[in-house]
């Protein structure tokens, strides 16, 4: 869910932005889902936001917006900074490249090259547009996809079949909170199912003995 990942990345950079009186503006887009690794996409967005803040003008702004169409989603991060000359722009994502002007950190160390590598590993592209004095806009292009929870819900049977799934108990033994949240999300539309959770094997065994669940979801490790 793109809006969730954007919100997490923005939250991580709010303090840095406040220190330089820079406003971060998120233009509400559609409820887009992209085919990507959530953690790596957040990492990419954090790199880009950090750069947009770091090389912006004091009291400037950073704008984030996205749109979807033709099976792709484009997310743009634009800043009101000093911009980059055409000669340096083509080296923006090169490792350890530097502009002659020390105020412009073209490669920004490993951050931007790594952002490019991660984006491409997720089947996407990352490009930049800029001009001196006019700020910089970085665009991430990724494949769009459907809401995974909604897809699971649609494939899980008819309304009648769902209605028959009542008074059932599922035990989830899992020490990863994100995985537990995923299971909870899947089961939200099934009020007849009781979910028991255990983050430790011993607790899980005791819950299984006490409640005799219909199904046990077991952490593979």
Buried (B, 14 or more C-beta within 10 A) or exposed (E): BBBEBBBBBBEBBEEBBEEEEBEBEBEEBEEBBBBBEEEBBBBBBBBBBBBBBBBBBEEBBBBBBBEBEEEBBBBBBBBBBBBBBEEBBEBBBEEEBBBEEEEBBBBBEEBBBBBBBBBEEBEBEBBBBBEEEEBBBBBBBBBBBEEBBEEEBEEEEEEEEBEEBEEBBBBBBBEEEEEBEBBEEBBEEBEEBBBBBBBEEEEBEEBBEEEEBEEBBEBEE
